[in-house]
């Protein structure tokens, strides 16, 4: 992924991010000594993880095998490398 694409993706993410996420991103960029991110306290993230887990368990989402993941990563690296 080139820097123009990354810039576009970051802009999209920031436009949709919650206030809490914006503050966390800002702290990272400025090297602030912000409190470490406690993902298990992030209700939105935990809800999303639970939804995805339920989809995998029910078969609604078939998931991706380790081999397929590796092949996808290799293809991306080859394309961008």
N, C-alpha and C positions, 0 to 999 in steps of 0.2 A: 504494500500500500504506500503510495507516495505521499509527500507532505501535504499536498493540496487536498487529497482525499481524507487524510487524517484531520486536517483543519476543519473540513466540512463536517465530518463525523463528530468532532468535539463540539462544534457550534450547535449541532442538532441536540447532542446530549445536554449541553448547558441550557439550551432553550427549554428543555422538558424537565430538567432536574428540580428536585425539591429545594427549598431554602437551605435545609440542613446539608444536602449534598453540595450546594454551591459554596457554603461556608467551609466544608471539608476540602474541596478542591482548592479554594483560595488559600487555606492554611498550608496545603502541600506545596503550592506554587511559591509561596512566600517563605517557606522553610520554617514556618511557625512551629512552636512546640505544643501544638494542639494535642489534646487527649487522644490516645490511641483509639482507633475505630473499633467498636465492639459490635460486630455484625449481628450477634445474637440478640442485641437490644433494638435492632432496626426492624420494627414491625412490618414495614413494607417488604424488606428483603426476606424476612422469615416467611411471610405469607406467600411470596413468589416461590421460594424453595419448597414449601409444603405443597403448593399447587403442582409444581413440576414433578415432585416425588409421587404424588397421587396419580398424575397422568402416566408416569412410567409403570407404576404398580398395576394400574387398571388396563394397561395396554393401549390406551389412547395415544400415547407417544411411544414409538418403538425404540427410541434411543439410537445410539450410534456405537458400534463395536470399537474396541481399541484399535483394531487393524484399520478400520475405516477412518478413524480419527487421525492415525499416523499418516495414512495416505493423503488425507486432506491437508495436513500440516506440511508434508513434503511438497505437495503441489503448490501451495502458497509460497513456501520458501524458494522453490525453483522459479516461480513466476517473478518474485520480488528480489531474488538474490543475485 
